[in-house]
């Protein structure tokens, strides 16, 4: 991959007469207009004193306004997008941790963020769609230099399920390289349209939904976020060629589509990432749309995608998250020795999309990096052809009296039961064993299975020590802001105590 100086987010917006940004209401900006708008908004930010490495916290809902603001901020400084649903207490933590130079909001609709922003420069978004502007009373000053490839473009936090969230600084070159890697793996071109339903405060939406298609000259349909009731109409009216989502969203797509049967759309493929896609959901999506369903593996510290199952005519292996896409992927043991194919260990990565290190966290850096490799915290193995198979998060493994159990393995069996719609498996405290297996299940359509029926079903397919000690039934499973189940801490949320 080239290391040319122009390897920045701004370099991903070359201009052109094809559709660039598409609003669900019908307005379209071609690539040339999009590049001009982003440049104009970037100049407005520069006039407000924002320059390279200046962090700008963005608190906006999904949609074209968020997409344009994100692109403009990353073109002149460093974007720090935050979930607009945070409470004032959460905003106080993130703004205090990030120390942004400015805060971009919708104005009076962002009271929680404003309440704790202190004297941070406030920039309000005015207008909508492709008629956007920034309202600031800051005096004009000469525009600073454009960011270089080694300047920060985006800063996000890790999920913080087991410790204080860590700051992940992503450089211009990280994002630009990752966007092109993703576009290459998905064979994106100017004829494609991304239906972005992922939140743009999450690396998945920013990279796979926005930057990757723009880098290939494709269009981005800027939706207000995932909406199961509007999704079918978006497919029909806006004719996207792909969408990328987390498994919980795919599941809702299936739930709404069952009554309508197989859909004829413009989709070329469906992409899934951010957590494991159950085989049953993959098969049903493929049957529903009649297109390949591509499961990918990504994380914030790698600027999103690390591996992906290839599109036809290459083989996508069921149960695998595919082959490396532009970076190196290996399996290592605790001592850092790389392991041969088919040997289970920790997934490690290195390459141009991987961060140089966490911010102000030497302990995390010492634990995560060795000999140029980054430890992902995921367990898995690579087969002889280089396809990666994940077996679970190392910290999410259940240690039942010395027996190590992967929650994914038990979930896969539960989800194959016709009466189960969703399932999550997690550790629960046990006085004798330390940890035991717990599960929460959302029943599917038709008669709900009983606890005894599920146990018998599992015993026929799993070793006895993997069968959950406790099975709860619920209308929904608690999830994070991006639709991912957080297994660590789930026992406490469900009133089962806190596993060690």
C-alpha positions as CSV (number, residue, x, y, z in Angstrom):
1,X,0.0,0.0,0.0
2,X,1.3,3.4,-1.0
3,X,2.4,5.8,1.8
4,X,1.9,8.9,-0.3
5,X,1.3,12.2,1.6
6,X,-2.2,12.5,0.1
7,X,-3.3,9.4,2.0
8,X,-5.9,11.3,4.1
9,X,-9.7,11.3,4.5
10,X,-9.8,14.4,2.2
11,X,-8.1,12.3,-0.5
12,X,-11.2,10.0,-0.5
13,X,-13.4,12.7,-2.0
14,X,-12.0,13.2,-5.5
15,X,-15.2,14.6,-7.0
16,X,-17.1,13.4,-10.0
17,X,-20.6,13.6,-11.5
18,X,-22.0,10.3,-10.1
19,X,-24.2,10.3,-7.0
20,X,-22.2,10.8,-3.8
21,X,-24.6,11.5,-0.9
22,X,-28.3,10.5,-1.2
23,X,-30.9,11.6,1.3
24,X,-33.9,9.4,2.0
25,X,-36.2,12.4,1.1
26,X,-34.8,12.4,-2.4
27,X,-32.1,15.1,-2.5
28,X,-28.8,14.0,-4.1
29,X,-25.3,15.5,-4.0
30,X,-23.0,14.3,-6.7
31,X,-19.4,13.6,-5.8
32,X,-18.2,17.0,-7.1
33,X,-20.9,18.8,-5.1
34,X,-20.2,16.7,-2.0
35,X,-16.4,17.5,-2.2
36,X,-17.3,21.3,-2.5
37,X,-19.7,21.1,0.4
38,X,-17.2,19.3,2.6
39,X,-14.5,21.8,1.6
40,X,-16.8,24.7,2.4
41,X,-17.7,23.4,5.8
42,X,-14.1,22.6,6.5
43,X,-13.2,26.2,5.8
44,X,-15.9,27.3,8.2
45,X,-14.4,25.1,10.9
46,X,-10.9,26.5,10.0
47,X,-12.3,30.0,10.4
48,X,-13.5,29.0,13.9
49,X,-9.9,28.1,14.8
50,X,-10.1,24.3,14.2
51,X,-6.9,22.8,12.7
52,X,-5.0,19.5,12.5
53,X,-5.3,17.3,15.6
54,X,-7.9,19.7,17.2
55,X,-10.6,17.4,18.5
56,X,-14.2,18.3,17.7
57,X,-16.9,16.4,19.6
58,X,-19.9,15.8,17.4
59,X,-23.3,15.1,18.9
60,X,-25.8,14.7,16.0
61,X,-28.3,12.1,15.0
62,X,-27.7,9.9,12.0
63,X,-28.4,11.4,8.6
64,X,-26.9,13.6,5.9
65,X,-26.1,16.4,8.5
66,X,-24.0,13.9,10.5
67,X,-22.3,12.5,7.4
68,X,-21.3,16.0,6.1
69,X,-20.2,17.2,9.5
70,X,-18.1,14.1,10.1
71,X,-16.4,14.4,6.7
72,X,-15.8,18.2,7.2
73,X,-14.3,17.8,10.6
74,X,-12.0,14.9,9.5
75,X,-10.9,17.1,6.6
76,X,-9.6,19.9,8.8
77,X,-9.1,18.3,12.3
78,X,-10.1,15.3,14.3
79,X,-13.6,14.0,14.8
80,X,-14.8,12.7,18.1
81,X,-18.4,11.5,17.4
82,X,-20.5,10.7,20.5
83,X,-23.8,8.9,20.9
84,X,-26.5,11.6,21.1
85,X,-28.5,9.5,23.6
86,X,-25.8,9.8,26.3
87,X,-26.9,11.3,29.6
88,X,-25.3,14.4,31.0
89,X,-23.1,12.2,33.3
90,X,-21.9,10.2,30.3
91,X,-21.2,13.3,28.3
92,X,-19.2,14.7,31.3
93,X,-17.0,11.6,31.2
94,X,-16.3,11.6,27.5
95,X,-15.9,15.3,27.1
96,X,-13.6,15.4,30.1
97,X,-11.6,12.5,28.7
98,X,-11.3,13.9,25.1
99,X,-10.8,17.6,26.0
100,X,-12.3,18.7,22.6
101,X,-11.5,22.1,21.1
102,X,-15.2,22.4,20.0
103,X,-18.6,20.8,20.3
104,X,-20.9,20.5,17.3
105,X,-24.6,20.0,18.1
106,X,-28.1,20.8,16.8
107,X,-28.3,23.7,19.2
108,X,-31.0,23.7,21.8
109,X,-31.8,20.1,21.2
110,X,-28.6,18.9,22.9
111,X,-29.1,20.1,26.4
112,X,-27.4,17.2,28.1
113,X,-24.1,17.8,26.2
114,X,-24.3,21.6,26.7
115,X,-24.9,21.2,30.4
116,X,-21.5,19.7,30.9
117,X,-19.5,21.3,28.1
118,X,-18.2,24.2,30.2
119,X,-16.4,26.8,28.1
120,X,-15.8,24.5,25.1
121,X,-16.4,26.3,21.8
122,X,-19.9,25.6,20.7
123,X,-20.7,25.2,17.0
124,X,-24.4,24.8,16.1
125,X,-25.5,23.1,12.9
126,X,-28.0,25.1,10.9
127,X,-29.9,24.0,7.9
128,X,-30.5,20.5,6.8
129,X,-29.5,17.9,4.1
130,X,-27.2,19.4,1.5
131,X,-28.0,23.0,2.7
132,X,-25.9,22.8,5.9
133,X,-23.9,25.5,7.7
134,X,-22.1,26.0,11.0
135,X,-23.2,28.8,13.3
136,X,-20.3,30.2,15.3
137,X,-19.4,33.7,16.5
138,X,-15.7,33.0,16.6
139,X,-13.6,35.6,14.8
140,X,-12.1,34.6,11.5
141,X,-8.4,33.7,11.4
142,X,-6.2,32.4,8.6
143,X,-7.1,28.8,7.8
144,X,-4.5,26.4,9.3
145,X,-2.7,23.8,7.1
146,X,-4.6,20.7,6.0
147,X,-4.0,17.6,8.0
148,X,-1.2,15.3,6.9
149,X,-1.3,11.5,6.8
150,X,0.1,11.3,10.3
151,X,-2.4,13.6,12.0
152,X,-5.4,12.4,13.9
153,X,-8.6,12.0,11.9
154,X,-10.9,10.2,14.3
155,X,-10.9,9.4,18.0
156,X,-13.2,6.8,19.6
157,X,-13.4,4.9,22.9
158,X,-13.4,1.2,23.3
159,X,-16.5,-0.3,24.7
160,X,-15.2,-0.5,28.3
161,X,-16.9,-3.7,29.2
162,X,-14.2,-4.9,31.6
163,X,-12.4,-1.6,32.4
164,X,-12.4,2.1,31.9
165,X,-12.9,2.8,28.2
166,X,-9.6,3.4,26.4
167,X,-9.1,6.2,23.9
168,X,-8.3,5.0,20.4
169,X,-6.7,7.6,18.2
170,X,-7.0,6.8,14.5
171,X,-4.7,8.7,12.0
172,X,-5.6,10.0,8.6
173,X,-3.5,7.2,7.0
174,X,-5.2,4.5,9.1
175,X,-8.7,5.5,7.8
176,X,-7.8,6.2,4.2
177,X,-6.0,2.8,4.0
178,X,-8.8,1.0,5.7
179,X,-11.5,2.6,3.4
180,X,-9.6,1.4,0.3
181,X,-9.0,-2.1,1.7
182,X,-12.8,-2.5,2.5
183,X,-13.8,-1.1,-0.9
184,X,-11.4,-3.5,-2.6
185,X,-12.6,-6.6,-0.7
186,X,-16.2,-5.7,-1.5
187,X,-15.4,-4.9,-5.2
188,X,-17.1,-1.5,-4.8
189,X,-17.3,0.8,-7.8
190,X,-19.2,3.9,-9.0
191,X,-22.4,1.8,-9.6
192,X,-22.7,0.8,-6.0
193,X,-25.0,2.4,-3.3
194,X,-24.4,1.9,0.4
195,X,-27.5,2.0,2.5
196,X,-25.9,3.2,5.8
197,X,-28.1,2.2,8.7
198,X,-25.2,2.0,11.3
199,X,-24.6,4.9,13.7
200,X,-21.9,7.2,12.6
201,X,-20.4,7.4,16.1
202,X,-19.3,3.8,15.6
203,X,-16.3,2.6,13.5
204,X,-18.5,0.1,11.5
205,X,-20.8,2.8,10.1
206,X,-18.0,5.3,9.5
207,X,-15.8,2.9,7.5
208,X,-18.1,0.4,5.8
209,X,-21.1,2.6,5.5
210,X,-19.5,5.9,4.6
211,X,-15.8,6.2,3.8
212,X,-15.3,2.9,1.9
213,X,-18.0,3.5,-0.7
214,X,-17.0,7.2,-1.1
215,X,-13.4,6.1,-1.7
216,X,-14.6,4.0,-4.6
217,X,-16.8,6.6,-6.2
218,X,-19.9,4.9,-4.9
219,X,-23.0,6.6,-3.4
220,X,-24.0,6.7,0.3
221,X,-27.6,6.7,1.3
222,X,-27.6,8.7,4.6
223,X,-30.5,7.3,6.6
224,X,-31.5,8.5,10.0
225,X,-30.5,5.1,11.4
226,X,-31.8,1.6,11.3
227,X,-35.6,1.4,11.2
228,X,-37.1,-2.0,10.7
229,X,-40.4,-0.5,9.6
230,X,-38.9,1.7,6.9
231,X,-36.1,-0.6,5.8
232,X,-38.1,-2.4,3.1
233,X,-39.3,0.9,1.6
234,X,-35.7,2.1,1.5
235,X,-34.6,-1.0,-0.4
236,X,-37.4,-0.5,-3.0
237,X,-37.2,3.3,-3.4
238,X,-33.5,4.0,-3.1
239,X,-32.1,0.9,-4.7
240,X,-29.0,0.3,-2.6
241,X,-26.6,-2.4,-3.8
242,X,-25.5,-3.4,-0.3
243,X,-26.0,-2.6,3.3
244,X,-23.9,-3.5,6.3
245,X,-25.3,-4.1,9.8
246,X,-24.9,-6.0,13.0
247,X,-26.6,-9.3,13.5
248,X,-29.4,-7.9,15.6
249,X,-30.4,-5.6,12.8
250,X,-30.3,-8.5,10.3
251,X,-32.6,-10.4,12.6
252,X,-35.1,-7.6,12.6
253,X,-35.0,-7.4,8.8
254,X,-35.9,-11.0,8.7
255,X,-38.7,-10.7,11.3
256,X,-40.3,-7.9,9.2
257,X,-39.8,-9.7,5.9
258,X,-41.2,-13.2,6.8
259,X,-44.7,-12.2,5.8
260,X,-43.6,-10.9,2.4
261,X,-41.4,-13.8,1.3
262,X,-38.4,-13.5,-1.0
263,X,-37.5,-9.9,-2.0
264,X,-36.4,-8.8,-5.4
265,X,-34.0,-5.8,-4.8
266,X,-31.0,-4.1,-6.3
267,X,-28.8,-5.7,-3.6
268,X,-25.5,-7.2,-4.8
269,X,-24.6,-8.5,-1.4
270,X,-25.4,-8.1,2.3
271,X,-22.5,-7.5,4.8
272,X,-22.4,-8.3,8.5
273,X,-19.9,-7.3,11.1
274,X,-19.2,-6.2,14.8
275,X,-20.4,-9.5,16.3
276,X,-20.9,-13.1,15.3
277,X,-23.6,-13.8,12.7
278,X,-25.6,-17.0,13.6
279,X,-25.6,-19.5,10.7
280,X,-29.4,-19.6,10.7
281,X,-29.6,-15.8,10.2
282,X,-27.0,-15.9,7.4
283,X,-28.9,-18.7,5.6
284,X,-32.2,-16.9,5.9
285,X,-30.8,-13.6,4.7
286,X,-29.3,-15.3,1.6
287,X,-32.6,-17.0,0.9
288,X,-34.6,-13.8,1.4
289,X,-32.5,-11.6,-0.9
290,X,-30.9,-14.2,-3.2
291,X,-27.5,-12.6,-2.8
292,X,-24.2,-13.5,-1.0
293,X,-24.1,-12.7,2.7
294,X,-20.6,-11.6,3.6
295,X,-19.5,-11.9,7.3
296,X,-16.6,-9.7,8.2
297,X,-14.4,-9.2,11.3
298,X,-13.4,-5.8,12.5
299,X,-12.5,-3.7,15.5
300,X,-11.9,0.0,16.3
301,X,-8.2,-0.4,16.9
302,X,-7.8,-1.7,13.3
303,X,-9.9,1.1,11.7
304,X,-12.7,-1.5,11.4
305,X,-12.3,-4.4,8.9
306,X,-9.5,-7.0,9.3
307,X,-10.9,-10.0,7.5
308,X,-13.8,-10.7,5.2
309,X,-15.3,-13.6,3.4
310,X,-14.7,-13.0,-0.3
311,X,-17.5,-12.5,-2.9
312,X,-18.0,-15.1,-5.6
313,X,-16.4,-16.7,-7.5
314,X,-14.2,-17.1,-4.4
315,X,-15.4,-19.3,-1.6
316,X,-17.1,-17.9,1.6
317,X,-16.7,-20.6,4.3
318,X,-19.6,-21.0,6.7
319,X,-18.6,-20.2,10.3
320,X,-15.5,-18.3,9.1
321,X,-15.0,-14.5,9.2
322,X,-12.9,-14.8,6.0
323,X,-9.4,-13.9,4.9
324,X,-7.2,-10.9,5.7
325,X,-8.1,-7.7,3.8
326,X,-4.9,-5.7,3.5
327,X,-3.3,-6.5,6.8
328,X,-1.6,-9.5,8.4
329,X,-3.5,-11.8,10.7
330,X,-2.0,-14.6,12.8
331,X,-2.7,-16.8,15.8
332,X,-0.4,-16.5,18.9
333,X,-0.1,-18.1,22.3
334,X,0.3,-16.2,25.6
335,X,4.1,-16.0,25.2
336,X,3.7,-14.3,21.8
337,X,4.8,-17.3,19.7
338,X,2.9,-17.6,16.4
339,X,1.0,-20.9,16.0
340,X,0.5,-23.2,13.0
341,X,-2.8,-23.6,11.1
342,X,-5.7,-25.2,12.9
343,X,-4.2,-24.4,16.3
344,X,-6.4,-22.3,18.6
345,X,-5.0,-19.2,20.2
346,X,-5.3,-15.4,20.3
347,X,-5.9,-13.5,17.1
348,X,-3.1,-11.0,16.5
349,X,-2.8,-8.4,13.7
350,X,-0.4,-5.9,12.2
351,X,-0.6,-3.5,9.3
352,X,-1.2,0.1,8.1
353,X,-4.7,0.3,9.5
354,X,-3.8,-0.7,13.1
355,X,-3.3,2.1,15.7
356,X,0.1,3.0,17.0
357,X,-1.1,2.7,20.5
358,X,-3.8,3.8,23.0
359,X,-3.7,7.3,24.3
360,X,-2.1,7.9,27.7
361,X,-2.4,4.2,28.6
362,X,1.1,2.5,28.9
363,X,-0.3,-0.5,30.7
364,X,-2.8,-1.3,28.0
365,X,-0.2,-0.7,25.3
366,X,2.3,-3.0,27.1
367,X,-0.4,-5.7,27.3
368,X,-1.7,-5.3,23.7
369,X,1.5,-4.9,21.6
370,X,4.4,-7.2,21.0
371,X,7.0,-7.4,18.2
372,X,4.7,-5.2,16.0
373,X,1.7,-7.3,16.6
374,X,-1.5,-6.2,18.3
375,X,-3.5,-8.6,20.5
376,X,-7.2,-8.5,19.6
377,X,-8.5,-10.3,22.7
378,X,-10.3,-12.7,20.4
379,X,-9.7,-16.5,20.3
380,X,-9.7,-18.4,17.1
381,X,-7.7,-20.4,14.5
382,X,-6.8,-20.1,10.8
383,X,-7.2,-23.1,8.5
384,X,-4.7,-24.2,5.9
385,X,-6.2,-21.7,3.4
386,X,-5.9,-18.7,5.7
387,X,-9.6,-18.4,6.6
388,X,-10.1,-17.2,10.2
389,X,-12.5,-18.9,12.5
390,X,-13.4,-17.2,15.8
391,X,-14.2,-19.2,18.9
392,X,-15.0,-16.3,21.2
393,X,-13.7,-13.4,23.3
394,X,-10.9,-14.6,25.6
395,X,-12.3,-12.5,28.5
396,X,-15.9,-13.7,27.7
397,X,-14.9,-17.4,28.0
398,X,-16.7,-19.2,30.8
399,X,-14.4,-21.0,33.2
400,X,-16.6,-23.7,34.7
401,X,-14.4,-25.3,37.3
402,X,-11.5,-25.4,34.8
403,X,-13.5,-26.3,31.8
404,X,-13.3,-23.4,29.2
405,X,-16.6,-22.9,27.4
406,X,-17.1,-20.6,24.4
407,X,-20.4,-18.7,24.6
408,X,-20.6,-18.7,20.8
409,X,-20.6,-22.4,20.6
410,X,-23.6,-22.7,23.0
411,X,-25.4,-19.8,21.3
412,X,-25.1,-21.4,17.9
413,X,-26.9,-24.6,19.1
414,X,-29.6,-22.6,20.8
415,X,-30.2,-20.5,17.7
416,X,-30.7,-23.6,15.6
417,X,-33.8,-24.5,17.7
418,X,-36.9,-23.5,15.7
419,X,-38.5,-22.0,18.8
420,X,-35.6,-19.6,19.6
421,X,-35.4,-16.2,17.9
422,X,-32.4,-14.7,19.8
423,X,-30.0,-16.1,22.5
424,X,-27.1,-14.9,24.5
425,X,-24.8,-17.1,26.7
426,X,-22.7,-15.7,29.5
427,X,-21.0,-16.5,32.8
428,X,-23.0,-16.6,36.0
429,X,-21.4,-16.9,39.5
430,X,-21.3,-20.3,41.2
431,X,-20.0,-20.9,44.7
432,X,-18.5,-24.3,43.9
433,X,-17.3,-23.9,40.3
434,X,-16.5,-20.2,40.3
435,X,-18.5,-19.7,37.1
436,X,-21.3,-21.6,35.4
437,X,-23.2,-21.2,32.1
438,X,-26.2,-18.9,31.9
439,X,-28.4,-18.1,28.9
440,X,-31.2,-15.7,28.0
441,X,-33.5,-16.6,25.2
442,X,-36.1,-14.7,23.1
443,X,-38.7,-17.1,21.8
444,X,-39.5,-17.1,18.2
445,X,-42.9,-17.3,16.4
446,X,-45.1,-20.2,17.4
447,X,-45.2,-22.1,20.7
448,X,-42.3,-21.1,23.0
449,X,-40.0,-23.9,24.2
450,X,-39.9,-24.7,27.9
451,X,-36.7,-24.7,30.0
452,X,-36.8,-28.5,30.0
453,X,-37.2,-28.8,26.3
454,X,-34.2,-26.6,25.6
455,X,-32.0,-28.4,28.1
456,X,-32.9,-31.8,26.4
457,X,-32.2,-30.3,23.0
458,X,-28.8,-29.0,24.2
459,X,-27.8,-32.2,25.9
460,X,-28.3,-34.1,22.6
461,X,-25.8,-31.7,20.9
462,X,-23.3,-30.5,23.5
463,X,-21.3,-32.0,26.3
464,X,-23.2,-31.9,29.6
465,X,-20.9,-29.3,31.2
466,X,-21.8,-26.8,28.4
467,X,-25.5,-27.0,29.0
468,X,-26.6,-23.8,30.8
469,X,-27.4,-24.1,34.5
470,X,-29.9,-21.2,34.2
471,X,-32.0,-20.3,31.2
472,X,-34.1,-17.1,31.3
473,X,-36.8,-16.1,28.8
474,X,-37.2,-12.5,27.8
475,X,-38.9,-10.3,25.2
476,X,-35.5,-8.8,24.3
477,X,-31.8,-9.1,25.3
478,X,-30.0,-6.1,26.7
479,X,-27.6,-4.6,24.1
480,X,-25.2,-1.7,23.7
481,X,-25.8,1.4,21.6
482,X,-24.6,-0.3,18.4
483,X,-26.8,-3.4,18.9
484,X,-24.1,-5.7,20.3
485,X,-24.7,-8.0,23.2
486,X,-22.3,-7.2,26.1
487,X,-21.9,-10.6,27.7
488,X,-19.6,-9.3,30.4
489,X,-21.9,-7.9,33.1
490,X,-25.0,-9.4,31.5
491,X,-25.6,-11.7,34.6
492,X,-25.8,-8.7,36.8
493,X,-28.2,-6.9,34.5
494,X,-30.5,-9.9,34.5
495,X,-30.4,-10.2,38.3
496,X,-28.2,-13.3,38.5
497,X,-25.3,-11.7,40.4
498,X,-21.9,-10.7,39.0
499,X,-19.7,-13.4,37.6
500,X,-16.0,-13.1,38.7
